């Protein structure tokens, strides 16, 4: 517990600073949820012109959206500010982080934790709860466990994507929108059934990078549906394993990047 006290102190400092400007914080909470609301509205608009989307009905598609939104919004809340690593590397402020007797990654996450994004996580979780309650699901203990575990695995998966995308800054500071293509682009990809994509794009993002196992395959397993693309029914239950693989890869990339860092200019 003693080793956690410095991190708790950083988190408390963030909370106190936000409490100093309560009106601004409340306004940011309201505006931040709009991004997740728009993701939901986009799906609803598509169903205005079609009864199915990639073979999914509206209620089934909302389950995919719910898992994806809950996972991404929570990961963005906890890890999303790691994107600021470009600024720390470019200015040399990362040096001050590395000389402290604390882990570099936890420090960077807690130095500017975007608590204003908590509204996104709450809304995404609400979408998931409503979707699970309204979809025609034959509940079993395994499916109940999966509807809880799948979003948590998605949080770990997206957090790993955030870390890997940010770690590129150790070699290439001006990464532009490359990282966003895999973080926010991955969010958009997982918000729809994989069957709406095709060709190399689906093979790369769905299976090569593992995005299909964030929401699509868990949703199939929860709904009790077979995969039209041919994977077995147990594929919906491998989301935690995929998340562990992603987290392990992210940890390796981050460690290599930290060792590569040679102060500003590297």
Buried (B, 14 or more C-beta within 10 A) or exposed (E): EEEEEBBEEBBEEBEEEBEEEEEEBEEBBEEBBEBBBEBBEEBEEBBEEEEEBBEBBBBBBBBBBBBBBBBBBBBBBBBBBBBBBBEBBBEEEBEEBEEEEBEBBEBBBBBEBBBBBBBBBBBBBBBBEBBBEEBEBEEEEEBEEBBEBBBBBBBBBBBBBBBBBBBBBBEEBEBEEEBBEBBBBBBEBBBBBBBBBEEEEBEEBBBEBBBBBBBBBBBBBBBBBEBEBEBEEEBBBBBBEBBBBBBEBBBEBBEEBBEEBEEBEE
